[in-house]
């Protein structure tokens, strides 16, 4: 099942990797960077698996049916 496609998927993966990178680089404020890292897992996972639970909930789809 696919509801995330094309450009949406690329943007999610880039955003997820960017947020995860905050854990390792940047200002090392204790706790704050770890929170952004956990948040980054969500767009990264939805981009990799091409499925977003929120899209299913609202009936939105950005991929084409083939």
N, CA, C and O atoms as a Tripos MOL2 file, in Angstrom:
@<TRIPOS>MOLECULE
protein
  264   263    66     0     0
PROTEIN
NO_CHARGES

@<TRIPOS>ATOM
      1 N           0.8370   -1.1780    0.0000 N.3       1 UNK1
      2 CA          0.0000    0.0000    0.0000 C.3       1 UNK1
      3 C           0.8840    1.2430    0.0000 C.2       1 UNK1
      4 O           1.8420    1.3350    0.7670 O.2       1 UNK1
      5 N           0.5580    2.1740   -0.8480 N.am      2 UNK2
      6 CA          1.3570    3.3820   -1.0130 C.3       2 UNK2
      7 C           0.4410    4.6040   -0.9430 C.2       2 UNK2
      8 O          -0.5610    4.6730   -1.6550 O.2       2 UNK2
      9 N           0.7830    5.5580   -0.0930 N.am      3 UNK3
     10 CA          0.0620    6.8170   -0.1120 C.3       3 UNK3
     11 C           1.0110    8.0180   -0.0680 C.2       3 UNK3
     12 O           0.5650    9.1620    0.0260 O.2       3 UNK3
     13 N           2.3100    7.7570   -0.1360 N.am      4 UNK4
     14 CA          3.3270    8.8100   -0.2040 C.3       4 UNK4
     15 C           4.1530    8.5430   -1.4470 C.2       4 UNK4
     16 O           4.7200    7.4610   -1.5930 O.2       4 UNK4
     17 N           4.2290    9.5100   -2.3400 N.am      5 UNK5
     18 CA          4.9580    9.2580   -3.5690 C.3       5 UNK5
     19 C           5.8250   10.4120   -4.0140 C.2       5 UNK5
     20 O           5.6970   11.5360   -3.5280 O.2       5 UNK5
     21 N           6.6970   10.1170   -4.9340 N.am      6 UNK6
     22 CA          7.5150   11.0770   -5.6460 C.3       6 UNK6
     23 C           8.2420   12.1070   -4.8100 C.2       6 UNK6
     24 O           9.0530   11.7770   -3.9450 O.2       6 UNK6
     25 N           7.9310   13.3620   -5.0890 N.am      7 UNK7
     26 CA          8.6030   14.4770   -4.4340 C.3       7 UNK7
     27 C           8.3170   14.4820   -2.9390 C.2       7 UNK7
     28 O           9.1990   14.8020   -2.1430 O.2       7 UNK7
     29 N           7.1120   14.1360   -2.5540 N.am      8 UNK8
     30 CA          6.7400   14.0650   -1.1400 C.3       8 UNK8
     31 C           7.6730   13.1110   -0.3890 C.2       8 UNK8
     32 O           8.1080   13.3980    0.7260 O.2       8 UNK8
     33 N           7.9650   11.9940   -1.0110 N.am      9 UNK9
     34 CA          8.8490   10.9950   -0.4030 C.3       9 UNK9
     35 C          10.2670   11.5340   -0.2390 C.2       9 UNK9
     36 O          10.8880   11.3520    0.8080 O.2       9 UNK9
     37 N          10.7720   12.1910   -1.2670 N.am     10 UNK10
     38 CA         12.1280   12.7500   -1.2180 C.3      10 UNK10
     39 C          12.2310   13.8120   -0.1310 C.2      10 UNK10
     40 O          13.2020   13.8420    0.6250 O.2      10 UNK10
     41 N          11.2270   14.6830   -0.0550 N.am     11 UNK11
     42 CA         11.2210   15.7480    0.9580 C.3      11 UNK11
     43 C          11.1880   15.1480    2.3610 C.2      11 UNK11
     44 O          11.8840   15.6280    3.2560 O.2      11 UNK11
     45 N          10.3950   14.1130    2.5570 N.am     12 UNK12
     46 CA         10.3150   13.4570    3.8700 C.3      12 UNK12
     47 C          11.6530   12.8330    4.2660 C.2      12 UNK12
     48 O          12.0780   12.9540    5.4150 O.2      12 UNK12
     49 N          12.3100   12.1720    3.3290 N.am     13 UNK13
     50 CA         13.5900   11.5260    3.6390 C.3      13 UNK13
     51 C          14.6440   12.5790    3.9670 C.2      13 UNK13
     52 O          15.3990   12.4180    4.9260 O.2      13 UNK13
     53 N          14.7040   13.6460    3.1900 N.am     14 UNK14
     54 CA         15.6780   14.7140    3.4510 C.3      14 UNK14
     55 C          15.4000   15.3700    4.8010 C.2      14 UNK14
     56 O          16.3280   15.6230    5.5690 O.2      14 UNK14
     57 N          14.1360   15.6460    5.0940 N.am     15 UNK15
     58 CA         13.7780   16.2590    6.3730 C.3      15 UNK15
     59 C          14.1320   15.3420    7.5430 C.2      15 UNK15
     60 O          14.6530   15.7990    8.5610 O.2      15 UNK15
     61 N          13.8490   14.0560    7.3950 N.am     16 UNK16
     62 CA         14.1590   13.1010    8.4520 C.3      16 UNK16
     63 C          15.6440   12.9880    8.7210 C.2      16 UNK16
     64 O          16.0720   12.9790    9.8750 O.2      16 UNK16
     65 N          16.4300   12.9020    7.6650 N.am     17 UNK17
     66 CA         17.8890   12.8150    7.8230 C.3      17 UNK17
     67 C          18.4360   14.1050    8.4210 C.2      17 UNK17
     68 O          19.3450   14.0710    9.2510 O.2      17 UNK17
     69 N          17.8880   15.2400    8.0050 N.am     18 UNK18
     70 CA         18.3360   16.5320    8.5450 C.3      18 UNK18
     71 C          18.0530   16.6240   10.0390 C.2      18 UNK18
     72 O          18.9080   17.0560   10.8120 O.2      18 UNK18
     73 N          16.8630   16.2220   10.4420 N.am     19 UNK19
     74 CA         16.5300   16.2610   11.8700 C.3      19 UNK19
     75 C          17.3640   15.2670   12.6720 C.2      19 UNK19
     76 O          17.7910   15.5690   13.7860 O.2      19 UNK19
     77 N          17.5910   14.1060   12.1190 N.am     20 UNK20
     78 CA         18.4350   13.1240   12.8060 C.3      20 UNK20
     79 C          19.8720   13.6030   12.9400 C.2      20 UNK20
     80 O          20.5440   13.2850   13.9220 O.2      20 UNK20
     81 N          20.3450   14.3600   11.9710 N.am     21 UNK21
     82 CA         21.7230   14.8470   12.0280 C.3      21 UNK21
     83 C          21.9200   15.8480   13.1620 C.2      21 UNK21
     84 O          23.0480   16.0420   13.6150 O.2      21 UNK21
     85 N          20.8500   16.4860   13.6290 N.am     22 UNK22
     86 CA         20.9680   17.4170   14.7440 C.3      22 UNK22
     87 C          21.4330   16.7340   16.0250 C.2      22 UNK22
     88 O          21.9730   17.3850   16.9200 O.2      22 UNK22
     89 N          21.2250   15.4330   16.1090 N.am     23 UNK23
     90 CA         21.6860   14.6900   17.2780 C.3      23 UNK23
     91 C          23.2080   14.6850   17.3340 C.2      23 UNK23
     92 O          23.7850   14.6870   18.4220 O.2      23 UNK23
     93 N          23.8640   14.6780   16.1790 N.am     24 UNK24
     94 CA         25.3090   14.5080   16.1260 C.3      24 UNK24
     95 C          26.0890   15.7920   15.8770 C.2      24 UNK24
     96 O          27.2680   15.8670   16.2210 O.2      24 UNK24
     97 N          25.4590   16.8010   15.2900 N.am     25 UNK25
     98 CA         26.1560   18.0500   14.9870 C.3      25 UNK25
     99 C          25.3600   19.2300   15.5300 C.2      25 UNK25
    100 O          24.2300   19.0680   15.9900 O.2      25 UNK25
    101 N          25.9460   20.3960   15.4740 N.am     26 UNK26
    102 CA         25.2540   21.5920   15.9290 C.3      26 UNK26
    103 C          25.4630   21.8290   17.4080 C.2      26 UNK26
    104 O          26.2990   21.1920   18.0490 O.2      26 UNK26
    105 N          24.6920   22.7520   17.9320 N.am     27 UNK27
    106 CA         24.7860   23.0620   19.3560 C.3      27 UNK27
    107 C          24.3420   21.8620   20.1690 C.2      27 UNK27
    108 O          23.2530   21.3260   19.9660 O.2      27 UNK27
    109 N          25.1740   21.4570   21.0670 N.am     28 UNK28
    110 CA         24.8800   20.2740   21.8650 C.3      28 UNK28
    111 C          24.1520   20.6580   23.1460 C.2      28 UNK28
    112 O          24.7300   20.6120   24.2320 O.2      28 UNK28
    113 N          22.8960   21.0330   23.0210 N.am     29 UNK29
    114 CA         22.0630   21.3270   24.1740 C.3      29 UNK29
    115 C          21.4850   20.0090   24.6510 C.2      29 UNK29
    116 O          20.7940   19.3150   23.9050 O.2      29 UNK29
    117 N          21.7660   19.6770   25.8740 N.am     30 UNK30
    118 CA         21.3850   18.3700   26.4100 C.3      30 UNK30
    119 C          19.8730   18.1890   26.3190 C.2      30 UNK30
    120 O          19.1100   19.0230   26.8040 O.2      30 UNK30
    121 N          19.4560   17.1130   25.7050 N.am     31 UNK31
    122 CA         18.0550   16.7540   25.6030 C.3      31 UNK31
    123 C          17.3600   17.2890   24.3660 C.2      31 UNK31
    124 O          16.5760   16.5760   23.7400 O.2      31 UNK31
    125 N          17.6360   18.5380   24.0020 N.am     32 UNK32
    126 CA         16.9260   19.1420   22.8800 C.3      32 UNK32
    127 C          17.2420   18.4380   21.5660 C.2      32 UNK32
    128 O          16.3270   18.1580   20.7910 O.2      32 UNK32
    129 N          18.4930   18.1490   21.2990 N.am     33 UNK33
    130 CA         18.8750   17.4980   20.0480 C.3      33 UNK33
    131 C          18.3380   16.0760   19.9670 C.2      33 UNK33
    132 O          18.0120   15.5930   18.8820 O.2      33 UNK33
    133 N          18.2480   15.4160   21.0940 N.am     34 UNK34
    134 CA         17.7140   14.0580   21.1030 C.3      34 UNK34
    135 C          16.2350   14.0720   20.7240 C.2      34 UNK34
    136 O          15.7660   13.1820   20.0160 O.2      34 UNK34
    137 N          15.5080   15.0710   21.1890 N.am     35 UNK35
    138 CA         14.0860   15.1900   20.8450 C.3      35 UNK35
    139 C          13.9270   15.3770   19.3460 C.2      35 UNK35
    140 O          13.0800   14.7290   18.7320 O.2      35 UNK35
    141 N          14.7320   16.2580   18.7400 N.am     36 UNK36
    142 CA         14.6570   16.4690   17.2890 C.3      36 UNK36
    143 C          15.0220   15.1960   16.5320 C.2      36 UNK36
    144 O          14.4720   14.9280   15.4640 O.2      36 UNK36
    145 N          15.9380   14.4190   17.0740 N.am     37 UNK37
    146 CA         16.2960   13.1460   16.4480 C.3      37 UNK37
    147 C          15.1350   12.1750   16.4240 C.2      37 UNK37
    148 O          14.8870   11.5180   15.4120 O.2      37 UNK37
    149 N          14.4200   12.0810   17.5390 N.am     38 UNK38
    150 CA         13.2520   11.2030   17.5850 C.3      38 UNK38
    151 C          12.1620   11.6880   16.6390 C.2      38 UNK38
    152 O          11.4950   10.8800   15.9940 O.2      38 UNK38
    153 N          11.9780   13.0020   16.5540 N.am     39 UNK39
    154 CA         10.9940   13.5520   15.6260 C.3      39 UNK39
    155 C          11.4000   13.2500   14.1820 C.2      39 UNK39
    156 O          10.5390   13.0110   13.3360 O.2      39 UNK39
    157 N          12.6980   13.2590   13.8950 N.am     40 UNK40
    158 CA         13.2030   12.9890   12.5500 C.3      40 UNK40
    159 C          12.9460   11.5720   12.0710 C.2      40 UNK40
    160 O          12.9140   11.3190   10.8670 O.2      40 UNK40
    161 N          12.7630   10.6520   12.9980 N.am     41 UNK41
    162 CA         12.4920    9.2630   12.6220 C.3      41 UNK41
    163 C          11.1500    9.1520   11.8930 C.2      41 UNK41
    164 O          11.0000    8.3180   11.0000 O.2      41 UNK41
    165 N          10.1860    9.9770   12.2640 N.am     42 UNK42
    166 CA          8.8410    9.8870   11.6830 C.3      42 UNK42
    167 C           8.8450   10.1900   10.1800 C.2      42 UNK42
    168 O           8.3950    9.3490    9.4020 O.2      42 UNK42
    169 N           9.3380   11.3670    9.7380 N.am     43 UNK43
    170 CA          9.3240   11.5950    8.2870 C.3      43 UNK43
    171 C          10.2540   10.6430    7.5310 C.2      43 UNK43
    172 O           9.9730   10.2810    6.3880 O.2      43 UNK43
    173 N          11.3470   10.2410    8.1570 N.am     44 UNK44
    174 CA         12.2550    9.3020    7.5050 C.3      44 UNK44
    175 C          11.5630    7.9620    7.2740 C.2      44 UNK44
    176 O          11.6470    7.4050    6.1790 O.2      44 UNK44
    177 N          10.8920    7.4490    8.2750 N.am     45 UNK45
    178 CA         10.1980    6.1630    8.1500 C.3      45 UNK45
    179 C           9.0490    6.2370    7.1420 C.2      45 UNK45
    180 O           8.8730    5.3210    6.3380 O.2      45 UNK45
    181 N           8.2720    7.3130    7.1770 N.am     46 UNK46
    182 CA          7.1570    7.4270    6.2420 C.3      46 UNK46
    183 C           7.6560    7.5790    4.8070 C.2      46 UNK46
    184 O           6.9980    7.1300    3.8690 O.2      46 UNK46
    185 N           8.8120    8.2080    4.6360 N.am     47 UNK47
    186 CA          9.3890    8.3220    3.3000 C.3      47 UNK47
    187 C           9.9340    7.0020    2.7860 C.2      47 UNK47
    188 O           9.7660    6.6660    1.6140 O.2      47 UNK47
    189 N          10.5790    6.2610    3.6580 N.am     48 UNK48
    190 CA         11.1630    4.9740    3.2530 C.3      48 UNK48
    191 C          10.0710    3.9440    2.9370 C.2      48 UNK48
    192 O          10.1630    3.2300    1.9380 O.2      48 UNK48
    193 N           9.0460    3.8660    3.7810 N.am     49 UNK49
    194 CA          8.0040    2.8520    3.6130 C.3      49 UNK49
    195 C           6.8590    3.2950    2.7070 C.2      49 UNK49
    196 O           5.9440    2.5140    2.4450 O.2      49 UNK49
    197 N           6.8960    4.5380    2.2260 N.am     50 UNK50
    198 CA          5.8680    5.0840    1.3240 C.3      50 UNK50
    199 C           4.4730    5.0250    1.9290 C.2      50 UNK50
    200 O           3.4870    4.9060    1.2000 O.2      50 UNK50
    201 N           4.3790    5.1050    3.2360 N.am     51 UNK51
    202 CA          3.0830    5.0490    3.8950 C.3      51 UNK51
    203 C           3.0490    6.0330    5.0610 C.2      51 UNK51
    204 O           3.9540    6.0440    5.8940 O.2      51 UNK51
    205 N           2.0140    6.8520    5.1180 N.am     52 UNK52
    206 CA          1.8240    7.8100    6.1940 C.3      52 UNK52
    207 C           0.4620    7.5620    6.8350 C.2      52 UNK52
    208 O          -0.5640    7.6910    6.1660 O.2      52 UNK52
    209 N           0.4360    7.2110    8.1110 N.am     53 UNK53
    210 CA         -0.8380    6.9650    8.7820 C.3      53 UNK53
    211 C          -1.7630    8.1900    8.7700 C.2      53 UNK53
    212 O          -2.9810    8.0430    8.6720 O.2      53 UNK53
    213 N          -1.1990    9.3790    8.8680 N.am     54 UNK54
    214 CA         -2.0280   10.5930    8.8420 C.3      54 UNK54
    215 C          -2.7060   10.7620    7.4830 C.2      54 UNK54
    216 O          -3.8600   11.1830    7.4120 O.2      54 UNK54
    217 N          -1.9960   10.4370    6.4130 N.am     55 UNK55
    218 CA         -2.6080   10.5030    5.0770 C.3      55 UNK55
    219 C          -3.7780    9.5270    4.9860 C.2      55 UNK55
    220 O          -4.8110    9.8620    4.4060 O.2      55 UNK55
    221 N          -3.6380    8.3440    5.5380 N.am     56 UNK56
    222 CA         -4.7260    7.3610    5.5140 C.3      56 UNK56
    223 C          -5.9230    7.8620    6.3090 C.2      56 UNK56
    224 O          -7.0720    7.6910    5.9000 O.2      56 UNK56
    225 N          -5.6420    8.4760    7.4350 N.am     57 UNK57
    226 CA         -6.7070    8.9790    8.2950 C.3      57 UNK57
    227 C          -7.5570   10.0240    7.5810 C.2      57 UNK57
    228 O          -8.7810   10.0330    7.7120 O.2      57 UNK57
    229 N          -6.8990   10.9100    6.8220 N.am     58 UNK58
    230 CA         -7.6160   11.9770    6.1300 C.3      58 UNK58
    231 C          -7.9480   11.6550    4.6740 C.2      58 UNK58
    232 O          -8.5470   12.4760    3.9800 O.2      58 UNK58
    233 N          -7.5610   10.4630    4.2060 N.am     59 UNK59
    234 CA         -7.8790   10.0420    2.8410 C.3      59 UNK59
    235 C          -7.0670   10.7430    1.7710 C.2      59 UNK59
    236 O          -7.5140   10.8530    0.6300 O.2      59 UNK59
    237 N          -5.8780   11.2210    2.1200 N.am     60 UNK60
    238 CA         -5.0190   11.9190    1.1750 C.3      60 UNK60
    239 C          -4.0260   10.9390    0.5790 C.2      60 UNK60
    240 O          -3.5920   10.0030    1.2510 O.2      60 UNK60
    241 N          -3.6650   11.1490   -0.6800 N.am     61 UNK61
    242 CA         -2.7310   10.2540   -1.3620 C.3      61 UNK61
    243 C          -1.8860   11.0790   -2.3390 C.2      61 UNK61
    244 O          -2.4330   11.8200   -3.1560 O.2      61 UNK61
    245 N          -0.5540   10.9550   -2.2580 N.am     62 UNK62
    246 CA          0.3020   11.7010   -3.1660 C.3      62 UNK62
    247 C           1.0090   10.8070   -4.1820 C.2      62 UNK62
    248 O           1.8020   11.2940   -4.9880 O.2      62 UNK62
    249 N           0.7310    9.5170   -4.1510 N.am     63 UNK63
    250 CA          1.3340    8.6200   -5.1390 C.3      63 UNK63
    251 C           0.2820    8.2030   -6.1530 C.2      63 UNK63
    252 O          -0.9170    8.2110   -5.8740 O.2      63 UNK63
    253 N           0.7580    7.8410   -7.3300 N.am     64 UNK64
    254 CA         -0.1660    7.4340   -8.3840 C.3      64 UNK64
    255 C          -0.4430    5.9330   -8.2730 C.2      64 UNK64
    256 O           0.4240    5.1540   -7.8760 O.2      64 UNK64
    257 N          -1.6430    5.5560   -8.6240 N.am     65 UNK65
    258 CA         -1.9960    4.1340   -8.6640 C.3      65 UNK65
    259 C          -1.5040    3.5420   -9.9760 C.2      65 UNK65
    260 O          -1.8230    4.0440  -11.0540 O.2      65 UNK65
    261 N          -0.7370    2.4860   -9.8770 N.am     66 UNK66
    262 CA         -0.2090    1.8460  -11.0820 C.3      66 UNK66
    263 C          -0.8180    0.4950  -11.2590 C.2      66 UNK66
    264 O          -0.5010   -0.2040  -12.2210 O.2      66 UNK66
@<TRIPOS>BOND
     1     1     2 1
     2     2     3 1
     3     3     4 2
     4     3     5 am
     5     5     6 1
     6     6     7 1
     7     7     8 2
     8     7     9 am
     9     9    10 1
    10    10    11 1
    11    11    12 2
    12    11    13 am
    13    13    14 1
    14    14    15 1
    15    15    16 2
    16    15    17 am
    17    17    18 1
    18    18    19 1
    19    19    20 2
    20    19    21 am
    21    21    22 1
    22    22    23 1
    23    23    24 2
    24    23    25 am
    25    25    26 1
    26    26    27 1
    27    27    28 2
    28    27    29 am
    29    29    30 1
    30    30    31 1
    31    31    32 2
    32    31    33 am
    33    33    34 1
    34    34    35 1
    35    35    36 2
    36    35    37 am
    37    37    38 1
    38    38    39 1
    39    39    40 2
    40    39    41 am
    41    41    42 1
    42    42    43 1
    43    43    44 2
    44    43    45 am
    45    45    46 1
    46    46    47 1
    47    47    48 2
    48    47    49 am
    49    49    50 1
    50    50    51 1
    51    51    52 2
    52    51    53 am
    53    53    54 1
    54    54    55 1
    55    55    56 2
    56    55    57 am
    57    57    58 1
    58    58    59 1
    59    59    60 2
    60    59    61 am
    61    61    62 1
    62    62    63 1
    63    63    64 2
    64    63    65 am
    65    65    66 1
    66    66    67 1
    67    67    68 2
    68    67    69 am
    69    69    70 1
    70    70    71 1
    71    71    72 2
    72    71    73 am
    73    73    74 1
    74    74    75 1
    75    75    76 2
    76    75    77 am
    77    77    78 1
    78    78    79 1
    79    79    80 2
    80    79    81 am
    81    81    82 1
    82    82    83 1
    83    83    84 2
    84    83    85 am
    85    85    86 1
    86    86    87 1
    87    87    88 2
    88    87    89 am
    89    89    90 1
    90    90    91 1
    91    91    92 2
    92    91    93 am
    93    93    94 1
    94    94    95 1
    95    95    96 2
    96    95    97 am
    97    97    98 1
    98    98    99 1
    99    99   100 2
   100    99   101 am
   101   101   102 1
   102   102   103 1
   103   103   104 2
   104   103   105 am
   105   105   106 1
   106   106   107 1
   107   107   108 2
   108   107   109 am
   109   109   110 1
   110   110   111 1
   111   111   112 2
   112   111   113 am
   113   113   114 1
   114   114   115 1
   115   115   116 2
   116   115   117 am
   117   117   118 1
   118   118   119 1
   119   119   120 2
   120   119   121 am
   121   121   122 1
   122   122   123 1
   123   123   124 2
   124   123   125 am
   125   125   126 1
   126   126   127 1
   127   127   128 2
   128   127   129 am
   129   129   130 1
   130   130   131 1
   131   131   132 2
   132   131   133 am
   133   133   134 1
   134   134   135 1
   135   135   136 2
   136   135   137 am
   137   137   138 1
   138   138   139 1
   139   139   140 2
   140   139   141 am
   141   141   142 1
   142   142   143 1
   143   143   144 2
   144   143   145 am
   145   145   146 1
   146   146   147 1
   147   147   148 2
   148   147   149 am
   149   149   150 1
   150   150   151 1
   151   151   152 2
   152   151   153 am
   153   153   154 1
   154   154   155 1
   155   155   156 2
   156   155   157 am
   157   157   158 1
   158   158   159 1
   159   159   160 2
   160   159   161 am
   161   161   162 1
   162   162   163 1
   163   163   164 2
   164   163   165 am
   165   165   166 1
   166   166   167 1
   167   167   168 2
   168   167   169 am
   169   169   170 1
   170   170   171 1
   171   171   172 2
   172   171   173 am
   173   173   174 1
   174   174   175 1
   175   175   176 2
   176   175   177 am
   177   177   178 1
   178   178   179 1
   179   179   180 2
   180   179   181 am
   181   181   182 1
   182   182   183 1
   183   183   184 2
   184   183   185 am
   185   185   186 1
   186   186   187 1
   187   187   188 2
   188   187   189 am
   189   189   190 1
   190   190   191 1
   191   191   192 2
   192   191   193 am
   193   193   194 1
   194   194   195 1
   195   195   196 2
   196   195   197 am
   197   197   198 1
   198   198   199 1
   199   199   200 2
   200   199   201 am
   201   201   202 1
   202   202   203 1
   203   203   204 2
   204   203   205 am
   205   205   206 1
   206   206   207 1
   207   207   208 2
   208   207   209 am
   209   209   210 1
   210   210   211 1
   211   211   212 2
   212   211   213 am
   213   213   214 1
   214   214   215 1
   215   215   216 2
   216   215   217 am
   217   217   218 1
   218   218   219 1
   219   219   220 2
   220   219   221 am
   221   221   222 1
   222   222   223 1
   223   223   224 2
   224   223   225 am
   225   225   226 1
   226   226   227 1
   227   227   228 2
   228   227   229 am
   229   229   230 1
   230   230   231 1
   231   231   232 2
   232   231   233 am
   233   233   234 1
   234   234   235 1
   235   235   236 2
   236   235   237 am
   237   237   238 1
   238   238   239 1
   239   239   240 2
   240   239   241 am
   241   241   242 1
   242   242   243 1
   243   243   244 2
   244   243   245 am
   245   245   246 1
   246   246   247 1
   247   247   248 2
   248   247   249 am
   249   249   250 1
   250   250   251 1
   251   251   252 2
   252   251   253 am
   253   253   254 1
   254   254   255 1
   255   255   256 2
   256   255   257 am
   257   257   258 1
   258   258   259 1
   259   259   260 2
   260   259   261 am
   261   261   262 1
   262   262   263 1
   263   263   264 2
@<TRIPOS>SUBSTRUCTURE
     1 UNK1         2 RESIDUE 1 A UNK
     2 UNK2         6 RESIDUE 1 A UNK
     3 UNK3        10 RESIDUE 1 A UNK
     4 UNK4        14 RESIDUE 1 A UNK
     5 UNK5        18 RESIDUE 1 A UNK
     6 UNK6        22 RESIDUE 1 A UNK
     7 UNK7        26 RESIDUE 1 A UNK
     8 UNK8        30 RESIDUE 1 A UNK
     9 UNK9        34 RESIDUE 1 A UNK
    10 UNK10       38 RESIDUE 1 A UNK
    11 UNK11       42 RESIDUE 1 A UNK
    12 UNK12       46 RESIDUE 1 A UNK
    13 UNK13       50 RESIDUE 1 A UNK
    14 UNK14       54 RESIDUE 1 A UNK
    15 UNK15       58 RESIDUE 1 A UNK
    16 UNK16       62 RESIDUE 1 A UNK
    17 UNK17       66 RESIDUE 1 A UNK
    18 UNK18       70 RESIDUE 1 A UNK
    19 UNK19       74 RESIDUE 1 A UNK
    20 UNK20       78 RESIDUE 1 A UNK
    21 UNK21       82 RESIDUE 1 A UNK
    22 UNK22       86 RESIDUE 1 A UNK
    23 UNK23       90 RESIDUE 1 A UNK
    24 UNK24       94 RESIDUE 1 A UNK
    25 UNK25       98 RESIDUE 1 A UNK
    26 UNK26      102 RESIDUE 1 A UNK
    27 UNK27      106 RESIDUE 1 A UNK
    28 UNK28      110 RESIDUE 1 A UNK
    29 UNK29      114 RESIDUE 1 A UNK
    30 UNK30      118 RESIDUE 1 A UNK
    31 UNK31      122 RESIDUE 1 A UNK
    32 UNK32      126 RESIDUE 1 A UNK
    33 UNK33      130 RESIDUE 1 A UNK
    34 UNK34      134 RESIDUE 1 A UNK
    35 UNK35      138 RESIDUE 1 A UNK
    36 UNK36      142 RESIDUE 1 A UNK
    37 UNK37      146 RESIDUE 1 A UNK
    38 UNK38      150 RESIDUE 1 A UNK
    39 UNK39      154 RESIDUE 1 A UNK
    40 UNK40      158 RESIDUE 1 A UNK
    41 UNK41      162 RESIDUE 1 A UNK
    42 UNK42      166 RESIDUE 1 A UNK
    43 UNK43      170 RESIDUE 1 A UNK
    44 UNK44      174 RESIDUE 1 A UNK
    45 UNK45      178 RESIDUE 1 A UNK
    46 UNK46      182 RESIDUE 1 A UNK
    47 UNK47      186 RESIDUE 1 A UNK
    48 UNK48      190 RESIDUE 1 A UNK
    49 UNK49      194 RESIDUE 1 A UNK
    50 UNK50      198 RESIDUE 1 A UNK
    51 UNK51      202 RESIDUE 1 A UNK
    52 UNK52      206 RESIDUE 1 A UNK
    53 UNK53      210 RESIDUE 1 A UNK
    54 UNK54      214 RESIDUE 1 A UNK
    55 UNK55      218 RESIDUE 1 A UNK
    56 UNK56      222 RESIDUE 1 A UNK
    57 UNK57      226 RESIDUE 1 A UNK
    58 UNK58      230 RESIDUE 1 A UNK
    59 UNK59      234 RESIDUE 1 A UNK
    60 UNK60      238 RESIDUE 1 A UNK
    61 UNK61      242 RESIDUE 1 A UNK
    62 UNK62      246 RESIDUE 1 A UNK
    63 UNK63      250 RESIDUE 1 A UNK
    64 UNK64      254 RESIDUE 1 A UNK
    65 UNK65      258 RESIDUE 1 A UNK
    66 UNK66      262 RESIDUE 1 A UNK
